[in-house]
């Protein structure tokens, strides 16, 4: 198996840095990633994480969580096994506004 194939294999990992995790169960609210210190029991690590939905959760039973990157007490949390994709800084809106301003000013 090639190294590229391994990087595309779904794993339990930190949503923030991608460090693989060896968990024997669900993480507690205060458990943190040994690589970056990010909380592990967070919406972004959950199977119900859905960034395209209004509350970013596809489990309708769950209460809304304001900060999706902070440890929480959601009773429906289940750690997601996914392929790690680094978090991209969303600058599209800023870039578009900047371009529109340049066009408006004739620059």
Gaussian input, Z-matrix of N, CA and C with variables (Angstrom, degrees):
# hf/3-21g

backbone

0 1
 N
 C     1     B1
 C     2     B2     1     A1
 N     3     B3     2     A2     1     D1
 C     4     B4     3     A3     2     D2
 C     5     B5     4     A4     3     D3
 N     6     B6     5     A5     4     D4
 C     7     B7     6     A6     5     D5
 C     8     B8     7     A7     6     D6
 N     9     B9     8     A8     7     D7
 C    10    B10     9     A9     8     D8
 C    11    B11    10    A10     9     D9
 N    12    B12    11    A11    10    D10
 C    13    B13    12    A12    11    D11
 C    14    B14    13    A13    12    D12
 N    15    B15    14    A14    13    D13
 C    16    B16    15    A15    14    D14
 C    17    B17    16    A16    15    D15
 N    18    B18    17    A17    16    D16
 C    19    B19    18    A18    17    D17
 C    20    B20    19    A19    18    D18
 N    21    B21    20    A20    19    D19
 C    22    B22    21    A21    20    D20
 C    23    B23    22    A22    21    D21
 N    24    B24    23    A23    22    D22
 C    25    B25    24    A24    23    D23
 C    26    B26    25    A25    24    D24
 N    27    B27    26    A26    25    D25
 C    28    B28    27    A27    26    D26
 C    29    B29    28    A28    27    D27
 N    30    B30    29    A29    28    D28
 C    31    B31    30    A30    29    D29
 C    32    B32    31    A31    30    D30
 N    33    B33    32    A32    31    D31
 C    34    B34    33    A33    32    D32
 C    35    B35    34    A34    33    D33
 N    36    B36    35    A35    34    D34
 C    37    B37    36    A36    35    D35
 C    38    B38    37    A37    36    D36
 N    39    B39    38    A38    37    D37
 C    40    B40    39    A39    38    D38
 C    41    B41    40    A40    39    D39
 N    42    B42    41    A41    40    D40
 C    43    B43    42    A42    41    D41
 C    44    B44    43    A43    42    D42
 N    45    B45    44    A44    43    D43
 C    46    B46    45    A45    44    D44
 C    47    B47    46    A46    45    D45
 N    48    B48    47    A47    46    D46
 C    49    B49    48    A48    47    D47
 C    50    B50    49    A49    48    D48
 N    51    B51    50    A50    49    D49
 C    52    B52    51    A51    50    D50
 C    53    B53    52    A52    51    D51
 N    54    B54    53    A53    52    D52
 C    55    B55    54    A54    53    D53
 C    56    B56    55    A55    54    D54
 N    57    B57    56    A56    55    D55
 C    58    B58    57    A57    56    D56
 C    59    B59    58    A58    57    D57
 N    60    B60    59    A59    58    D58
 C    61    B61    60    A60    59    D59
 C    62    B62    61    A61    60    D60
 N    63    B63    62    A62    61    D61
 C    64    B64    63    A63    62    D62
 C    65    B65    64    A64    63    D63
 N    66    B66    65    A65    64    D64
 C    67    B67    66    A66    65    D65
 C    68    B68    67    A67    66    D66
 N    69    B69    68    A68    67    D67
 C    70    B70    69    A69    68    D68
 C    71    B71    70    A70    69    D69
 N    72    B72    71    A71    70    D70
 C    73    B73    72    A72    71    D71
 C    74    B74    73    A73    72    D72
 N    75    B75    74    A74    73    D73
 C    76    B76    75    A75    74    D74
 C    77    B77    76    A76    75    D75
 N    78    B78    77    A77    76    D76
 C    79    B79    78    A78    77    D77
 C    80    B80    79    A79    78    D78
 N    81    B81    80    A80    79    D79
 C    82    B82    81    A81    80    D80
 C    83    B83    82    A82    81    D81
 N    84    B84    83    A83    82    D82
 C    85    B85    84    A84    83    D83
 C    86    B86    85    A85    84    D84
 N    87    B87    86    A86    85    D85
 C    88    B88    87    A87    86    D86
 C    89    B89    88    A88    87    D87
 N    90    B90    89    A89    88    D88
 C    91    B91    90    A90    89    D89
 C    92    B92    91    A91    90    D90
 N    93    B93    92    A92    91    D91
 C    94    B94    93    A93    92    D92
 C    95    B95    94    A94    93    D93
 N    96    B96    95    A95    94    D94
 C    97    B97    96    A96    95    D95
 C    98    B98    97    A97    96    D96
 N    99    B99    98    A98    97    D97
 C   100   B100    99    A99    98    D98
 C   101   B101   100   A100    99    D99
 N   102   B102   101   A101   100   D100
 C   103   B103   102   A102   101   D101
 C   104   B104   103   A103   102   D102
 N   105   B105   104   A104   103   D103
 C   106   B106   105   A105   104   D104
 C   107   B107   106   A106   105   D105
 N   108   B108   107   A107   106   D106
 C   109   B109   108   A108   107   D107
 C   110   B110   109   A109   108   D108
 N   111   B111   110   A110   109   D109
 C   112   B112   111   A111   110   D110
 C   113   B113   112   A112   111   D111
 N   114   B114   113   A113   112   D112
 C   115   B115   114   A114   113   D113
 C   116   B116   115   A115   114   D114
 N   117   B117   116   A116   115   D115
 C   118   B118   117   A117   116   D116
 C   119   B119   118   A118   117   D117
 N   120   B120   119   A119   118   D118
 C   121   B121   120   A120   119   D119
 C   122   B122   121   A121   120   D120
 N   123   B123   122   A122   121   D121
 C   124   B124   123   A123   122   D122
 C   125   B125   124   A124   123   D123
 N   126   B126   125   A125   124   D124
 C   127   B127   126   A126   125   D125
 C   128   B128   127   A127   126   D126
 N   129   B129   128   A128   127   D127
 C   130   B130   129   A129   128   D128
 C   131   B131   130   A130   129   D129
 N   132   B132   131   A131   130   D130
 C   133   B133   132   A132   131   D131
 C   134   B134   133   A133   132   D132
 N   135   B135   134   A134   133   D133
 C   136   B136   135   A135   134   D134
 C   137   B137   136   A136   135   D135
 N   138   B138   137   A137   136   D136
 C   139   B139   138   A138   137   D137
 C   140   B140   139   A139   138   D138
 N   141   B141   140   A140   139   D139
 C   142   B142   141   A141   140   D140
 C   143   B143   142   A142   141   D141
 N   144   B144   143   A143   142   D142
 C   145   B145   144   A144   143   D143
 C   146   B146   145   A145   144   D144
 N   147   B147   146   A146   145   D145
 C   148   B148   147   A147   146   D146
 C   149   B149   148   A148   147   D147
 N   150   B150   149   A149   148   D148
 C   151   B151   150   A150   149   D149
 C   152   B152   151   A151   150   D150
 N   153   B153   152   A152   151   D151
 C   154   B154   153   A153   152   D152
 C   155   B155   154   A154   153   D153
 N   156   B156   155   A155   154   D154
 C   157   B157   156   A156   155   D155
 C   158   B158   157   A157   156   D156
 N   159   B159   158   A158   157   D157
 C   160   B160   159   A159   158   D158
 C   161   B161   160   A160   159   D159
 N   162   B162   161   A161   160   D160
 C   163   B163   162   A162   161   D161
 C   164   B164   163   A163   162   D162
 N   165   B165   164   A164   163   D163
 C   166   B166   165   A165   164   D164
 C   167   B167   166   A166   165   D165
 N   168   B168   167   A167   166   D166
 C   169   B169   168   A168   167   D167
 C   170   B170   169   A169   168   D168
 N   171   B171   170   A170   169   D169
 C   172   B172   171   A171   170   D170
 C   173   B173   172   A172   171   D171
 N   174   B174   173   A173   172   D172
 C   175   B175   174   A174   173   D173
 C   176   B176   175   A175   174   D174
 N   177   B177   176   A176   175   D175
 C   178   B178   177   A177   176   D176
 C   179   B179   178   A178   177   D177
 N   180   B180   179   A179   178   D178
 C   181   B181   180   A180   179   D179
 C   182   B182   181   A181   180   D180
 N   183   B183   182   A182   181   D181
 C   184   B184   183   A183   182   D182
 C   185   B185   184   A184   183   D183
 N   186   B186   185   A185   184   D184
 C   187   B187   186   A186   185   D185
 C   188   B188   187   A187   186   D186
 N   189   B189   188   A188   187   D187
 C   190   B190   189   A189   188   D188
 C   191   B191   190   A190   189   D189
 N   192   B192   191   A191   190   D190
 C   193   B193   192   A192   191   D191
 C   194   B194   193   A193   192   D192
 N   195   B195   194   A194   193   D193
 C   196   B196   195   A195   194   D194
 C   197   B197   196   A196   195   D195
 N   198   B198   197   A197   196   D196
 C   199   B199   198   A198   197   D197
 C   200   B200   199   A199   198   D198
 N   201   B201   200   A200   199   D199
 C   202   B202   201   A201   200   D200
 C   203   B203   202   A202   201   D201
 N   204   B204   203   A203   202   D202
 C   205   B205   204   A204   203   D203
 C   206   B206   205   A205   204   D204
 N   207   B207   206   A206   205   D205
 C   208   B208   207   A207   206   D206
 C   209   B209   208   A208   207   D207
 N   210   B210   209   A209   208   D208
 C   211   B211   210   A210   209   D209
 C   212   B212   211   A211   210   D210
 N   213   B213   212   A212   211   D211
 C   214   B214   213   A213   212   D212
 C   215   B215   214   A214   213   D213
 N   216   B216   215   A215   214   D214
 C   217   B217   216   A216   215   D215
 C   218   B218   217   A217   216   D216
 N   219   B219   218   A218   217   D217
 C   220   B220   219   A219   218   D218
 C   221   B221   220   A220   219   D219
 N   222   B222   221   A221   220   D220
 C   223   B223   222   A222   221   D221
 C   224   B224   223   A223   222   D222
 N   225   B225   224   A224   223   D223
 C   226   B226   225   A225   224   D224
 C   227   B227   226   A226   225   D225
 N   228   B228   227   A227   226   D226
 C   229   B229   228   A228   227   D227
 C   230   B230   229   A229   228   D228
 N   231   B231   230   A230   229   D229
 C   232   B232   231   A231   230   D230
 C   233   B233   232   A232   231   D231
 N   234   B234   233   A233   232   D232
 C   235   B235   234   A234   233   D233
 C   236   B236   235   A235   234   D234
 N   237   B237   236   A236   235   D235
 C   238   B238   237   A237   236   D236
 C   239   B239   238   A238   237   D237
 N   240   B240   239   A239   238   D238
 C   241   B241   240   A240   239   D239
 C   242   B242   241   A241   240   D240
 N   243   B243   242   A242   241   D241
 C   244   B244   243   A243   242   D242
 C   245   B245   244   A244   243   D243
 N   246   B246   245   A245   244   D244
 C   247   B247   246   A246   245   D245
 C   248   B248   247   A247   246   D246
 N   249   B249   248   A248   247   D247
 C   250   B250   249   A249   248   D248
 C   251   B251   250   A250   249   D249
 N   252   B252   251   A251   250   D250
 C   253   B253   252   A252   251   D251
 C   254   B254   253   A253   252   D252
 N   255   B255   254   A254   253   D253
 C   256   B256   255   A255   254   D254
 C   257   B257   256   A256   255   D255
 N   258   B258   257   A257   256   D256
 C   259   B259   258   A258   257   D257
 C   260   B260   259   A259   258   D258
 N   261   B261   260   A260   259   D259
 C   262   B262   261   A261   260   D260
 C   263   B263   262   A262   261   D261
 N   264   B264   263   A263   262   D262
 C   265   B265   264   A264   263   D263
 C   266   B266   265   A265   264   D264
 N   267   B267   266   A266   265   D265
 C   268   B268   267   A267   266   D266
 C   269   B269   268   A268   267   D267
 N   270   B270   269   A269   268   D268
 C   271   B271   270   A270   269   D269
 C   272   B272   271   A271   270   D270
 N   273   B273   272   A272   271   D271
 C   274   B274   273   A273   272   D272
 C   275   B275   274   A274   273   D273
 N   276   B276   275   A275   274   D274
 C   277   B277   276   A276   275   D275
 C   278   B278   277   A277   276   D276
 N   279   B279   278   A278   277   D277
 C   280   B280   279   A279   278   D278
 C   281   B281   280   A280   279   D279
 N   282   B282   281   A281   280   D280
 C   283   B283   282   A282   281   D281
 C   284   B284   283   A283   282   D282
 N   285   B285   284   A284   283   D283
 C   286   B286   285   A285   284   D284
 C   287   B287   286   A286   285   D285
 N   288   B288   287   A287   286   D286
 C   289   B289   288   A288   287   D287
 C   290   B290   289   A289   288   D288
 N   291   B291   290   A290   289   D289
 C   292   B292   291   A291   290   D290
 C   293   B293   292   A292   291   D291
 N   294   B294   293   A293   292   D292
 C   295   B295   294   A294   293   D293
 C   296   B296   295   A295   294   D294
 N   297   B297   296   A296   295   D295
 C   298   B298   297   A297   296   D296
 C   299   B299   298   A298   297   D297
 N   300   B300   299   A299   298   D298
 C   301   B301   300   A300   299   D299
 C   302   B302   301   A301   300   D300
 N   303   B303   302   A302   301   D301
 C   304   B304   303   A303   302   D302
 C   305   B305   304   A304   303   D303
 N   306   B306   305   A305   304   D304
 C   307   B307   306   A306   305   D305
 C   308   B308   307   A307   306   D306
 N   309   B309   308   A308   307   D307
 C   310   B310   309   A309   308   D308
 C   311   B311   310   A310   309   D309
 N   312   B312   311   A311   310   D310
 C   313   B313   312   A312   311   D311
 C   314   B314   313   A313   312   D312
 N   315   B315   314   A314   313   D313
 C   316   B316   315   A315   314   D314
 C   317   B317   316   A316   315   D315
 N   318   B318   317   A317   316   D316
 C   319   B319   318   A318   317   D317
 C   320   B320   319   A319   318   D318

   B1=1.4524
   B2=1.5256
   B3=1.3189
   B4=1.4539
   B5=1.5284
   B6=1.3317
   B7=1.4615
   B8=1.5228
   B9=1.3531
   B10=1.4553
   B11=1.5201
   B12=1.3395
   B13=1.4567
   B14=1.5208
   B15=1.3370
   B16=1.4630
   B17=1.5170
   B18=1.3280
   B19=1.4589
   B20=1.5247
   B21=1.3301
   B22=1.4615
   B23=1.5209
   B24=1.3218
   B25=1.4518
   B26=1.5318
   B27=1.3344
   B28=1.4700
   B29=1.5307
   B30=1.3090
   B31=1.4648
   B32=1.5267
   B33=1.3190
   B34=1.4607
   B35=1.5186
   B36=1.3024
   B37=1.4601
   B38=1.5273
   B39=1.3053
   B40=1.4667
   B41=1.5264
   B42=1.3167
   B43=1.4600
   B44=1.5300
   B45=1.3333
   B46=1.4539
   B47=1.5287
   B48=1.3287
   B49=1.4708
   B50=1.5276
   B51=1.3287
   B52=1.4566
   B53=1.5108
   B54=1.3301
   B55=1.4661
   B56=1.5316
   B57=1.3395
   B58=1.4689
   B59=1.5262
   B60=1.3167
   B61=1.4608
   B62=1.5195
   B63=1.3097
   B64=1.4590
   B65=1.5202
   B66=1.3265
   B67=1.4686
   B68=1.5172
   B69=1.2987
   B70=1.4718
   B71=1.5273
   B72=1.2828
   B73=1.4564
   B74=1.5170
   B75=1.3136
   B76=1.4531
   B77=1.5291
   B78=1.3290
   B79=1.4569
   B80=1.5246
   B81=1.3126
   B82=1.4595
   B83=1.5172
   B84=1.3190
   B85=1.4562
   B86=1.5235
   B87=1.3262
   B88=1.4624
   B89=1.5318
   B90=1.3329
   B91=1.4631
   B92=1.5208
   B93=1.3365
   B94=1.4593
   B95=1.5235
   B96=1.3181
   B97=1.4574
   B98=1.5268
   B99=1.3160
   B100=1.4633
   B101=1.5298
   B102=1.3225
   B103=1.4563
   B104=1.5140
   B105=1.3320
   B106=1.4717
   B107=1.5209
   B108=1.3250
   B109=1.4650
   B110=1.5170
   B111=1.3255
   B112=1.4668
   B113=1.5310
   B114=1.3245
   B115=1.4605
   B116=1.5271
   B117=1.3384
   B118=1.4649
   B119=1.5236
   B120=1.3381
   B121=1.4680
   B122=1.5333
   B123=1.3325
   B124=1.4630
   B125=1.5239
   B126=1.3080
   B127=1.4609
   B128=1.5230
   B129=1.3106
   B130=1.4679
   B131=1.5281
   B132=1.3329
   B133=1.4629
   B134=1.5251
   B135=1.3007
   B136=1.4634
   B137=1.5357
   B138=1.3285
   B139=1.4686
   B140=1.5277
   B141=1.3212
   B142=1.4589
   B143=1.5324
   B144=1.3388
   B145=1.4641
   B146=1.5197
   B147=1.3258
   B148=1.4655
   B149=1.5268
   B150=1.3270
   B151=1.4628
   B152=1.5195
   B153=1.3138
   B154=1.4615
   B155=1.5224
   B156=1.3321
   B157=1.4602
   B158=1.5228
   B159=1.3221
   B160=1.4654
   B161=1.5261
   B162=1.3229
   B163=1.4675
   B164=1.5281
   B165=1.3048
   B166=1.4634
   B167=1.5304
   B168=1.3349
   B169=1.4603
   B170=1.5196
   B171=1.3336
   B172=1.4702
   B173=1.5310
   B174=1.3263
   B175=1.4680
   B176=1.5249
   B177=1.3141
   B178=1.4691
   B179=1.5217
   B180=1.3326
   B181=1.4656
   B182=1.5185
   B183=1.3053
   B184=1.4675
   B185=1.5208
   B186=1.3296
   B187=1.4579
   B188=1.5234
   B189=1.3275
   B190=1.4553
   B191=1.5311
   B192=1.3167
   B193=1.4587
   B194=1.5171
   B195=1.3307
   B196=1.4651
   B197=1.5265
   B198=1.3176
   B199=1.4603
   B200=1.5201
   B201=1.3013
   B202=1.4691
   B203=1.5310
   B204=1.3399
   B205=1.4600
   B206=1.5272
   B207=1.3272
   B208=1.4695
   B209=1.5271
   B210=1.3341
   B211=1.4555
   B212=1.5201
   B213=1.3431
   B214=1.4599
   B215=1.5293
   B216=1.3099
   B217=1.4623
   B218=1.5311
   B219=1.3220
   B220=1.4666
   B221=1.5297
   B222=1.3155
   B223=1.4662
   B224=1.5205
   B225=1.3421
   B226=1.4553
   B227=1.5326
   B228=1.3223
   B229=1.4650
   B230=1.5228
   B231=1.3240
   B232=1.4606
   B233=1.5240
   B234=1.3299
   B235=1.4617
   B236=1.5229
   B237=1.3125
   B238=1.4620
   B239=1.5210
   B240=1.3095
   B241=1.4581
   B242=1.5259
   B243=1.3378
   B244=1.4591
   B245=1.5227
   B246=1.3130
   B247=1.4573
   B248=1.5202
   B249=1.3302
   B250=1.4572
   B251=1.5175
   B252=1.3245
   B253=1.4565
   B254=1.5265
   B255=1.3349
   B256=1.4625
   B257=1.5233
   B258=1.3191
   B259=1.4592
   B260=1.5178
   B261=1.3149
   B262=1.4564
   B263=1.5120
   B264=1.2994
   B265=1.4593
   B266=1.5219
   B267=1.3214
   B268=1.4618
   B269=1.5261
   B270=1.3134
   B271=1.4617
   B272=1.5254
   B273=1.3145
   B274=1.4632
   B275=1.5228
   B276=1.3090
   B277=1.4668
   B278=1.5280
   B279=1.3375
   B280=1.4561
   B281=1.5216
   B282=1.3263
   B283=1.4619
   B284=1.5240
   B285=1.3251
   B286=1.4657
   B287=1.5247
   B288=1.3318
   B289=1.4652
   B290=1.5328
   B291=1.3186
   B292=1.4647
   B293=1.5307
   B294=1.3322
   B295=1.4607
   B296=1.5254
   B297=1.3315
   B298=1.4647
   B299=1.5254
   B300=1.3276
   B301=1.4634
   B302=1.5253
   B303=1.3240
   B304=1.4718
   B305=1.5066
   B306=1.3368
   B307=1.4561
   B308=1.5203
   B309=1.3360
   B310=1.4613
   B311=1.5229
   B312=1.3348
   B313=1.4646
   B314=1.5239
   B315=1.3208
   B316=1.4566
   B317=1.5177
   B318=1.2969
   B319=1.4709
   B320=1.5065
   A1=108.66
   A2=117.48
   A3=122.64
   A4=110.72
   A5=115.77
   A6=120.68
   A7=110.96
   A8=117.99
   A9=121.98
   A10=111.22
   A11=116.65
   A12=121.01
   A13=110.95
   A14=116.69
   A15=120.72
   A16=111.54
   A17=117.71
   A18=120.41
   A19=111.60
   A20=117.46
   A21=121.52
   A22=112.30
   A23=116.80
   A24=121.72
   A25=109.68
   A26=118.39
   A27=120.24
   A28=111.43
   A29=115.92
   A30=121.84
   A31=110.20
   A32=115.10
   A33=120.29
   A34=105.14
   A35=117.35
   A36=120.53
   A37=110.29
   A38=114.95
   A39=121.61
   A40=108.63
   A41=117.08
   A42=120.70
   A43=111.07
   A44=117.44
   A45=122.08
   A46=113.34
   A47=117.15
   A48=119.83
   A49=113.40
   A50=118.55
   A51=121.72
   A52=114.76
   A53=117.63
   A54=120.44
   A55=109.79
   A56=117.60
   A57=120.03
   A58=110.85
   A59=116.02
   A60=121.24
   A61=110.05
   A62=115.61
   A63=121.84
   A64=106.63
   A65=115.94
   A66=121.23
   A67=110.43
   A68=116.49
   A69=122.13
   A70=111.37
   A71=116.88
   A72=123.09
   A73=107.68
   A74=116.61
   A75=120.14
   A76=109.66
   A77=117.14
   A78=119.32
   A79=110.76
   A80=115.91
   A81=120.99
   A82=109.73
   A83=116.80
   A84=121.40
   A85=112.47
   A86=117.80
   A87=120.34
   A88=113.65
   A89=118.25
   A90=119.77
   A91=110.59
   A92=114.40
   A93=120.81
   A94=111.13
   A95=115.10
   A96=122.32
   A97=108.61
   A98=116.21
   A99=120.45
   A100=111.51
   A101=117.65
   A102=121.55
   A103=113.94
   A104=116.57
   A105=119.67
   A106=113.93
   A107=117.32
   A108=120.12
   A109=114.86
   A110=117.96
   A111=121.18
   A112=109.91
   A113=116.36
   A114=121.03
   A115=108.58
   A116=116.81
   A117=120.64
   A118=113.44
   A119=117.11
   A120=119.56
   A121=108.20
   A122=113.79
   A123=120.83
   A124=109.67
   A125=115.71
   A126=121.06
   A127=112.22
   A128=117.62
   A129=120.50
   A130=112.95
   A131=118.78
   A132=122.12
   A133=112.32
   A134=118.41
   A135=122.84
   A136=111.90
   A137=116.17
   A138=120.55
   A139=111.37
   A140=118.22
   A141=121.55
   A142=112.83
   A143=118.52
   A144=122.52
   A145=108.91
   A146=115.82
   A147=121.55
   A148=108.30
   A149=118.09
   A150=121.18
   A151=114.42
   A152=118.49
   A153=120.86
   A154=113.70
   A155=118.06
   A156=121.24
   A157=110.87
   A158=116.23
   A159=121.68
   A160=112.74
   A161=118.80
   A162=121.29
   A163=111.45
   A164=116.98
   A165=125.33
   A166=112.63
   A167=115.98
   A168=121.44
   A169=108.36
   A170=116.14
   A171=118.72
   A172=111.81
   A173=117.93
   A174=121.30
   A175=107.95
   A176=116.52
   A177=121.11
   A178=113.67
   A179=116.82
   A180=120.06
   A181=112.05
   A182=116.74
   A183=121.45
   A184=111.61
   A185=114.97
   A186=120.15
   A187=108.46
   A188=116.17
   A189=120.03
   A190=110.63
   A191=115.80
   A192=122.59
   A193=106.83
   A194=116.89
   A195=120.97
   A196=112.29
   A197=117.66
   A198=120.98
   A199=108.96
   A200=116.47
   A201=122.76
   A202=113.23
   A203=117.31
   A204=120.93
   A205=112.72
   A206=117.63
   A207=121.87
   A208=109.14
   A209=115.48
   A210=120.40
   A211=110.92
   A212=116.29
   A213=119.51
   A214=110.34
   A215=115.75
   A216=121.93
   A217=112.57
   A218=118.46
   A219=120.66
   A220=109.73
   A221=115.67
   A222=120.05
   A223=113.02
   A224=117.62
   A225=121.37
   A226=111.92
   A227=117.66
   A228=121.83
   A229=110.82
   A230=115.41
   A231=122.26
   A232=106.33
   A233=116.81
   A234=120.85
   A235=110.95
   A236=116.45
   A237=122.27
   A238=111.57
   A239=115.53
   A240=122.22
   A241=105.53
   A242=116.31
   A243=121.72
   A244=111.01
   A245=114.22
   A246=121.98
   A247=105.82
   A248=117.62
   A249=120.88
   A250=111.12
   A251=115.38
   A252=122.84
   A253=106.06
   A254=118.09
   A255=120.12
   A256=111.42
   A257=115.46
   A258=120.85
   A259=108.32
   A260=116.24
   A261=121.17
   A262=109.43
   A263=115.78
   A264=120.06
   A265=107.37
   A266=116.50
   A267=121.09
   A268=109.28
   A269=116.31
   A270=121.19
   A271=111.55
   A272=116.86
   A273=119.51
   A274=111.81
   A275=117.45
   A276=120.98
   A277=110.54
   A278=116.05
   A279=120.33
   A280=110.86
   A281=116.14
   A282=120.42
   A283=111.32
   A284=116.59
   A285=120.38
   A286=110.20
   A287=117.17
   A288=120.90
   A289=110.09
   A290=116.21
   A291=120.61
   A292=110.66
   A293=117.36
   A294=121.44
   A295=111.36
   A296=116.86
   A297=120.54
   A298=111.22
   A299=116.58
   A300=120.74
   A301=110.41
   A302=117.18
   A303=120.34
   A304=111.32
   A305=117.40
   A306=121.24
   A307=110.62
   A308=116.45
   A309=121.42
   A310=110.92
   A311=116.38
   A312=120.56
   A313=112.68
   A314=116.77
   A315=121.23
   A316=113.68
   A317=117.01
   A318=121.62
   A319=111.69
   D1=134.53
   D2=-178.62
   D3=-76.22
   D4=159.04
   D5=177.95
   D6=-63.26
   D7=-35.51
   D8=178.53
   D9=-62.10
   D10=-36.10
   D11=179.22
   D12=-65.78
   D13=-36.57
   D14=179.63
   D15=-66.69
   D16=-36.28
   D17=-178.81
   D18=-71.14
   D19=-15.25
   D20=179.49
   D21=-99.99
   D22=6.22
   D23=-179.26
   D24=-85.89
   D25=130.46
   D26=178.20
   D27=-60.82
   D28=134.22
   D29=-179.80
   D30=-140.23
   D31=165.86
   D32=167.28
   D33=-85.47
   D34=121.84
   D35=-177.84
   D36=-151.38
   D37=164.47
   D38=176.55
   D39=-70.11
   D40=130.58
   D41=179.67
   D42=-63.09
   D43=-27.79
   D44=-172.41
   D45=-83.77
   D46=-49.76
   D47=-175.24
   D48=-112.88
   D49=-13.07
   D50=178.32
   D51=85.38
   D52=4.91
   D53=-179.73
   D54=-61.34
   D55=124.98
   D56=177.37
   D57=-61.74
   D58=143.36
   D59=-177.58
   D60=-117.21
   D61=142.25
   D62=177.14
   D63=-115.34
   D64=84.28
   D65=-176.71
   D66=-100.99
   D67=142.96
   D68=177.68
   D69=-98.34
   D70=6.85
   D71=179.99
   D72=179.33
   D73=-161.43
   D74=177.95
   D75=-79.79
   D76=144.51
   D77=178.72
   D78=-72.22
   D79=151.62
   D80=174.92
   D81=-79.37
   D82=167.50
   D83=-176.86
   D84=-59.95
   D85=-31.53
   D86=-175.78
   D87=-96.96
   D88=2.03
   D89=179.90
   D90=-73.19
   D91=138.99
   D92=-177.42
   D93=-124.96
   D94=158.19
   D95=176.30
   D96=-69.14
   D97=134.63
   D98=178.57
   D99=-73.57
   D100=-17.41
   D101=-179.43
   D102=-83.94
   D103=-47.55
   D104=-174.09
   D105=-123.26
   D106=-9.78
   D107=179.33
   D108=84.96
   D109=4.44
   D110=179.84
   D111=-70.79
   D112=145.90
   D113=175.19
   D114=-61.06
   D115=147.24
   D116=-179.17
   D117=-99.14
   D118=-34.49
   D119=-179.32
   D120=-87.90
   D121=74.95
   D122=-176.67
   D123=-131.16
   D124=160.50
   D125=-179.14
   D126=-55.69
   D127=-39.11
   D128=-176.57
   D129=-67.06
   D130=-16.02
   D131=176.23
   D132=-98.75
   D133=2.66
   D134=-173.50
   D135=-93.06
   D136=150.48
   D137=177.27
   D138=-65.06
   D139=-22.50
   D140=-178.77
   D141=-87.34
   D142=-2.19
   D143=179.93
   D144=-60.47
   D145=122.12
   D146=-178.92
   D147=-140.34
   D148=88.67
   D149=-173.88
   D150=-61.16
   D151=-17.92
   D152=-179.25
   D153=-85.51
   D154=-10.48
   D155=179.56
   D156=-89.56
   D157=162.34
   D158=-176.02
   D159=-56.95
   D160=-50.44
   D161=-179.76
   D162=-98.36
   D163=9.57
   D164=177.96
   D165=57.84
   D166=31.58
   D167=178.31
   D168=-144.77
   D169=131.39
   D170=-179.66
   D171=-95.29
   D172=1.79
   D173=175.73
   D174=-93.71
   D175=107.35
   D176=-174.74
   D177=-69.74
   D178=-16.22
   D179=179.85
   D180=-77.90
   D181=-24.71
   D182=-174.29
   D183=-73.84
   D184=143.01
   D185=175.03
   D186=-76.24
   D187=152.90
   D188=-179.81
   D189=-66.16
   D190=138.07
   D191=176.69
   D192=-113.26
   D193=124.98
   D194=-175.43
   D195=-67.33
   D196=-51.36
   D197=-177.65
   D198=-105.67
   D199=109.23
   D200=-174.53
   D201=-74.06
   D202=-3.96
   D203=-178.59
   D204=-113.44
   D205=7.17
   D206=178.22
   D207=-109.78
   D208=146.01
   D209=178.63
   D210=-54.77
   D211=140.96
   D212=-178.91
   D213=-141.31
   D214=176.81
   D215=-175.76
   D216=-106.45
   D217=21.61
   D218=-177.23
   D219=-57.24
   D220=124.04
   D221=-178.04
   D222=-78.56
   D223=-7.54
   D224=-179.54
   D225=-102.61
   D226=8.42
   D227=-179.23
   D228=-62.53
   D229=132.18
   D230=173.18
   D231=-141.51
   D232=122.70
   D233=-174.07
   D234=-63.20
   D235=130.16
   D236=-178.36
   D237=-84.09
   D238=140.10
   D239=173.97
   D240=-105.76
   D241=107.47
   D242=-175.15
   D243=-136.79
   D244=174.51
   D245=170.68
   D246=-84.85
   D247=131.93
   D248=-178.69
   D249=-70.80
   D250=129.30
   D251=174.30
   D252=-127.88
   D253=118.60
   D254=-179.26
   D255=-57.32
   D256=146.30
   D257=178.89
   D258=-70.55
   D259=122.96
   D260=178.63
   D261=-93.06
   D262=136.85
   D263=176.92
   D264=-73.71
   D265=122.90
   D266=-176.81
   D267=-82.77
   D268=100.65
   D269=-179.48
   D270=-113.79
   D271=5.54
   D272=-177.14
   D273=-57.42
   D274=-44.16
   D275=-178.29
   D276=-64.70
   D277=-42.98
   D278=178.80
   D279=-64.05
   D280=-44.60
   D281=-179.11
   D282=-62.86
   D283=-40.76
   D284=179.44
   D285=-65.13
   D286=-43.77
   D287=179.47
   D288=-62.46
   D289=-41.52
   D290=179.15
   D291=-62.70
   D292=-44.40
   D293=178.63
   D294=-64.35
   D295=-41.53
   D296=178.08
   D297=-62.10
   D298=-39.66
   D299=178.63
   D300=-65.62
   D301=-41.56
   D302=178.02
   D303=-61.96
   D304=-41.73
   D305=177.94
   D306=-63.80
   D307=-43.00
   D308=-179.47
   D309=-62.33
   D310=-40.27
   D311=-178.99
   D312=-84.51
   D313=-5.29
   D314=178.95
   D315=73.08
   D316=30.21
   D317=179.94
   D318=-91.30

